[in-house]
């Protein structure tokens, strides 16, 4: 699904590798399976979002643990319909409910 979601507009890139990122990310300790969600329409998976842990190191050397999301994939025929946005908002709310303090609130 992820490969198909990013296969459009290949004129601007020489390769598509988001699907490989998904495959590799799921086998790392940083991957957060509790925030790996899909959206379905009539039983068909049309979108996926996943999160992982990351670290930002400030210029003073202080570490800040954060969550990152991505890739956020939506099949081409379902893009620009708000599915990805809805999945993102839903999972951000779910991330805030988790028992950790690694989510940076940019709102």
N, C-alpha and C positions, 0 to 999 in steps of 0.2 A: 504494500500500500504506500509506504513512504517513497519508494523509488518512483512509483507512478505519479505521486503527488508533485515531485520535483522534476519530472521528465519534461514538462512543458518549458518553453523558453530556453531550450538548450543552445540557441544561437549565441547567447551571451556568455556561455561557459563551455569549456572543452570536455568536462566530465561531470557526472552526477554521483555524489558519494554520501549523501545523507543517510541512505539505507544502510551503508556500512557503519556509519557512526551509531545508528540505532543498535545494530548487531553487537558492536564492540562495547558500547556503553552499558548494555544490559548485563555484561559479565564483569563489571567493575564494582568495587565497594562503594563508589560514589553514587551509583544508580539508586534511585528511590522508587521501588516497585509500588509502594502505597500511593504514589502520585503518577502512575502510568495509566492513562485513561484513553478510551476510544469513544467515538460517537458512531452510532449506528442509525441507518435509515432503512426501514423494512428488512431488518436482519443483516444488512450489508454494512461492513465497517467502512466508513467514509472519511474518518479523521482520527488522528492519534496525537497525544502530547505526552511527553515524559520529562521528568525532572532529575537533576543530579546535584550532589553537594559540590561546592567549589570554595575557594578561599581567595580573598582579596588581601593583598599585603600593602599596607599604607606606607608612605614614604618614611614614617617613623619606625617601621618594622613591625607594627602591630598587625596581627592577623584578624581578619573578619570572616567568619564562616557564613556563607550565603547559599541560597538555592538558585539554580539556574534552570530554565526550561528550554526545551528544544531537543530535537526538532519538533516543530508543530506542523503536522502534515495534514493536508486536506486534498482529497482526490480532485483533479481538475474540473470535472463536471459539477462539483459541489462548492467550488471556491467562490468567494465574494457573495456568500449567502449568510454570513454571520456564524457559521458553524465553528470555525476556529476561534473566533472571539468568545463565543459562549463556552467553549471547552477551556479556554484560558481563564476566564473569570471564575468558572466553577472550580478549577484546580487551584487557583490562588486562594479561594475561600477554604478549600480543603487543606492546603498547606498551612494556613493560619491556625487550623484546629490541631495540628500535630504537636506532640510534646517536645518541641525544641524551640530555640529562639534564633534560628538562622535565617529567617525570612526578612529581608530588608523591605520596608514599606516606602515606596516612592510616591505614594499619593499625597 
